[in-house]
Amino acid sequence: MDILKEIIEHKKTEVTERKSLYPTKLLEQSIYFGSRTVSLKKYVQREDKSGIIAEFKRQSPSKGIINAHASVERTSIGYMQSGASALSVLTDSKYFGGKNEGLTTARKFNFCPILRKDFTVDEYQIVEAKSIGADAVLLIAAALEPNQVGELAEFAKSLGLETLLEVHSKEELDRSINSNIDCVGVNNRNLKTFEVSIDISIELAEHIPSEFVKISESGISTPETVVGLEKVGYQGFLMGERFMQSARPQKSCAEFIERIKELNGHHA
């Protein structure tokens, strides 16, 4: 069974349920709904930051439980103090052990862009993302028709949210890219087989038009890999597992970013 298909099917049911429990009108009353968002695209390109989008992720379908006990508050603050450019918080509960409240907690303690990492299939989830304090949403090309990607990206923009389009092949990229997308993320993990290969990012780099910020996702385990990806034009690096496997993810993140600086010749 294709795990992505299974997740998307479940997500559709979940959204229908949430719509009746928390109507859009209710979500729009959130204090975050009217507040200004922080640009993921701008932060990832900032010279004083590392380009690392540090992710808070408790578990995953491929790895099972990664870190059941880390505190969102401590970890997210620590990530930002380490020099991360942005945060990513998984909010899917069934497959990733995440919660909307986790993102809201991260929002309360950090002034930086926060990506809501979830499986967006409906405009309702974009309203929800804004209401919990997110600045950007993920759109997965493999899970959506090209016209859906276009409509969801346009809707996100109307709420002041940015979009990260996740692709896994040139075909997905060509089919789904549109002018309302802000960042393009290349997922190095094959969602069907779970195999990881950085070569996917390297192959696709030259095919992503220059007006989009390029982000490499998944399977980045060494600072050397980051430096190599920077050379082919990547500005953002979405990393969770590598940090979350540690008892103190923020410390693992700080050491990783320090090493990138050394490799790039910036001594702290």
Buried (B, 14 or more C-beta within 10 A) or exposed (E): EEBBEEBBEBBEEBBEEBBEEBEEEEBEEBEBBEEEBBBBBBBBBEEEBBBBBBBBBBBBBBEEEBBEEBEBBEBBBBBBEBBBBBBBBBBBBEBBBBBBEBBBBBBEEBEBBBBBBBBBBBBBBBBBBBBBBBBBBBBBBBBBEBEBBBBBBBBBBEBBBBBBBBBBBEEBBEBBBBEBBBBBBBBBBBBEEEEBEBEBBBBBBEBBEEEBBBBBBBBBBBBEBBBBBBEBBBBBBBBBBBBBEBEBBBBBBBEBBBBBBEBEEEEE
